[in-house]
């Protein structure tokens, strides 16, 4: 008889508007007063319908247990070597060959891993076993009496699940969700990058309020940019200001968008705060979903895809950086040097490095393939908002809420150029263009272009543009939230807090 299951019930409160504010808080953007209703397909930049809105309702609840630490990093965790002893010591008196409370036998591998869903290969956060041993509810937590399982035991069990439920060191990982995804290296692709054609029609949710542009990115190979909307990703030509169409993102709000180096794939990461987080890879030409990796109990706020398309790195509110294989969805490495939310992750174009930044201003440089530690980069005193690599992989730029932009030499972690007052009040984004120029934007409402040597070349004001176009609204200071430079380096595009895009020529 299969054991009876009951899921952890989350205390649910329906809070209209929480989504807007919750996600705005990811960026630290606070909007005052009532926002006016806007038509969904208001035109901007000529023919692009780019106005955003929000869903009327969402639910909030307690986070279920995300994995915290990973003490057993590197070692192979198996049922015989680790898990059996933990279950024997703590569970088998009531769930063994003798007594079988709830019809559950935890004394052998076959019964623990049967089809009942107690454990799901590759997904500890979706495994009922983890729910019961980490529950804080009286009457639900197992074992029902005495102390809960020690954290190390919980970590070991999670790792055993996430690495594929091996029985012993001779067994292979249980088949994880197969993604049917084939990586292609950027170098395999010659010719121009993918351009969307005939994207399927998307039904947009009519929304009441403007939604800030929380993610914006450009292909390095073709005139294609992507911009976040609620439940959708809009694709457009940043140079000709033409719309290609949109791709659905039912996971919620895309908080991160990045094109793969080949321009073939678009990575979208996000989700719903304290509910779920996911990374989805889309085919840029067709808009098809190719794969999804990661399974987080909270929206993913930072993610990138390696240049060979084999790895996805995600930054979590659990302070961890995780590397997933795009081919089988397995967790390849967990990196735990950050002591606060991981707010930015970026692979170098040559794949050698991964740079990651956090909410208290620390940056770490890792080996881009193994996740091994290379260097800490410390200069920022507040949250790192963005990291961007120069196309030669020699320099990574960081943008901080402390107002500073830093150009780092990755050889030794030396800050080659540091601009402490790049944007008064905080820098919100930075992106390199193809010729080494850097675009930044910040709380001073400016978009700036910096030369390859780190000199300020020019600045544009989003507020001016917004007032000319009549986009400004009472109670809202129009701030540029994201910037990107088109693949030919000619055009800079900024998204703003009211969901509009602005563009200028790069000098
Ligand atoms: C002292 C006896 C006892 C021990 C020890 C014990 N359990 Fe239980 N367990 C129970 C009883 C009784 C139930 C049935 C409770 C119910 O149905 O409300 C149960 C039910 C369960 C269920 C199914 C209930 C659900 O929520 O779906 C799971 C899974 C479970 N136990 C796992 C474990 C694990 C894992 C351990 C060891 C870490 C453990 N138990 C240790 C007595 C025990």
Boltz pocket constraint, residues with backbone or C-beta under 6 A from the ligand:
constraints:
  - pocket:
      binder: B
      contacts: [[A, 3], [A, 4], [A, 5], [A, 6], [A, 86], [A, 87], [A, 90], [A, 91], [A, 92], [A, 93], [A, 94], [A, 95], [A, 101], [A, 102], [A, 104], [A, 106], [A, 128], [A, 129], [A, 132], [A, 133], [A, 139], [A, 140], [A, 142], [A, 143], [A, 144], [A, 145], [A, 149]]
      max_distance: 6.0
